[in-house]
Amino acid sequence: MKIKRDEAYARGKAAGMAAKTDPIWLKMAESVMEWARMSYPASRHLDYKSEVMKLETERLAADLDFTRFPECRWWRDAVIAEHRGFLDGCGDEWMTAHHFNWYWFVSRRLNTRYVGVEAPRGKCTAVWFRDSNEGPLQGNNLDDIRRPFQKFEPPSEGPSGKPFKKITSIGGVSAAVLCDEEPENIFPVDPIAVMPEDIKTLPDFVKFLQRYVEFFGPGNLIWVDPEMNSVAIEKSNCRMGVRWEKNGVSAVTACAYLTPEMNAFKKERDLLSYKMRGWDEKDNPDYVFWDGCERRYHRLLALTDELARSGPTLEGLANIMLDHAVAFPERICLAGENDYPFYEVANWTLTSSSSVLFGPTRRTLWWRIEDDMAIYETKPFLIPGKGVRVLEEWKKGTRSEGS
């Protein structure tokens, strides 16, 4: 649906005003810059704030080929209006540039021009089951380093139960390639926002994404159509691989690609990055990290395939999302383990959710990290959808037990 300039401006201003009053906003911006200094030491001479503000100007002034991307004819004016609205709302040029460009700066500049000494720390997991005894199931883990100022509150209510009227993203995780390619097209475009409404099927959707391949990602994403069919997209800066669902299941985890062409491209670039740093092809911290991520991805697909064959249940999905039955790094759920003495930081699963999305039993089991406990050592919140009658058997093992 096309967005008018005044609507885009109002949306941007509201977001800017909300960010201005968010106490976490500035803390997170400083935190991610410190991460960049540690991860890309060759870039430490850069004034990140100046570089990102310069990108804001360059990207908004960049060309956009309407013969190649005709869907964007209305888009430029809306984007510029939204950025102007955000700036008016927050009153801070640096934070406006950071809000719209930091992720792009890391993936399209730091990760292409400065070889990192340690692999990206982000690791998450997303899972989709089309068929279960209660209907479609969705699982998501958020994994990252622990930041003392971050607090996690459970959702106020469970799944809405509203049907998908269009192709919908139900989960995404981080993935990247060191020494990646840089796109030729840099104007900010959200392919989903400009996608024609007549694209209804996943094959047509994938073709559309391939045409807009420079504008989104990197990362691994799961998309679902209104008929509950799914597809996983594995994405670098300028390339994408496609994994169609198997037995009604799609699953992705972070920092690895399993489609053959993406797997080969990543390993080619990995070797280049090792060579540039004078490292052995296998006896180095990045190889250990990347290899562990790939083995973890294979384990996730094996677990989801096994559950699909035995009969998906909410409990079965939750067991996958909280999996710690094997040693790190192959386990799905993380608890601060480290994969190489070189690294000073380690990831934790910060939140985990497993949900029945539709119907009279829709509900979410939601975990969060607390103190120094692994998330699988805590009890989940039971969060029913609006109007759903909670059954006593659902409460077992949750914080609602005995209530």
Buried (B, 14 or more C-beta within 10 A) or exposed (E): EEBEBEBBBBBBBEBBBEBBEEEEBBBBBEBBBEBBEBBBBEBEEBEBBEBBBBBBEEBBEEEBEEEEBEBBEEBBEBBBBBBBBBBBBBEBEBBBBBBBBBEBBBBBBBBBBBBBBBBBBBBBBBBBBBBBEBBBBBBBBBBBBEEEEBEEEBEEBBBEBEEBEEBBEBBBBBBBBBBBBBBEBBBBBBBBBBBEEEBEEBEBBBEBBEEBBBBBBBBBBBBBBEEBBBBBBBBBBBBBBBBEBBEBBBBBBBBBBBBEEBBEBBBEBBBBBBEEEEBEEEEBBBBBBBBBBBBBBBBBBEBBBEBBEEEBBBEBBBBBBBBBEEEBBBBBBBBBBBBBEEBEBBBBBBBBBBBBBBEEBBBBBBBBBEEEEBBBBBEBBBBBBEEBEBEEEBBEEBBBEEE
